[in-house]
Every structure is written in structure tokens, then in C-alpha cells.
Amino acid sequence: MIKMLIAQPENIDDITRLRIEMQIEDWNKTLSDDFSCYADDFAVITKRHLIEKLNKSIFFGVMYFDNKPIAICALEELSELPQITVCTEKNGRHCCLVSVYTKPDFRGAGYQQKLIKYLLKFAKRHGFNDITLTANTPDAIHIYEKIGFKLISNKYFLNL
């Protein structure tokens, strides 16, 4: 049985476990390095962050299959210098879609797409109208485009 919800404090441990899996998998593919030795430290940092920010500036959608967490995604509210678009009908809250992850055994069944749509309905009800994302997983780009995301510009990073 599938259940989706907007995470509450009692879901923090589930989110933390899925984020650890996600981060190890993502960075292993990106940097070809095993970061699993940092799992315990990362769990502490993630839990502390979520205790402080959950449902204040970050909102997680969580999907459960038979009461086991299988997928997460989140909206992180952006607090940036205003853009000229805030002077138009686009005025509203801005956020970024982050931490999009589905356990490997549940991929390809459309679960993540359902969870993202669920989270986007939440966003609309709460005044978010400008949602961006940074995709570093080529396999997932088709999901975002199917939902309606469009590539507008690239992001560049500087590591000092």
C-alpha cells in the first residue's frame, strides 16, 4: 500500500536514512568515491538540520510502501536578493526542488513522479510559484520534463 505525506518531525529518521543512501549513491557516481564511511556523521548533521528547518524553510514529501519509506523529495525555500520578477504577477515564494530520491528496487514504477506532483500541489497551496531544480542525474531529467520543468540556464560552481 502506497502512502504519501508532508514530513513531520516523526519522519526525520526516515528522511535521514534515505538521504544517506541518496548521497552515497550520487557522489559515488559523480566522483567515483565511496563516502559510506561518513554515514554516521552525515546522519547527525542531517538530523540537526531537519530539526531546525523542517516545515519552516524545507518541506519534504515522503512516500511509504507498506509503511516503509521508499522515496523522498523536498522543496527548499530560497531566500535571495529579489529579482525583477517579484514586481509582476509572478510575485510569490521561491523554492528549489532538492533531495529527489527513490530506493533502487522501486525505480521505474512512476513513484517519484507521483511524489513530486504531490509536493508541487503542496507548493501551490502554500504560495510557491517559482520552483527551480538542479539535476545531476541524467536518468531523472525526463521525469522533470514530463512534469513541466524546462531548462532555462545552466548553473556554474566555484570551489574555493
Summary of the structure (lengths in Angstrom):
residues: 160
radius of gyration: 16.0
end to end distance: 46.7
largest distance: 48.1
contacts: 408
relative contact order: 0.16
helix: 46%
strand: 25%
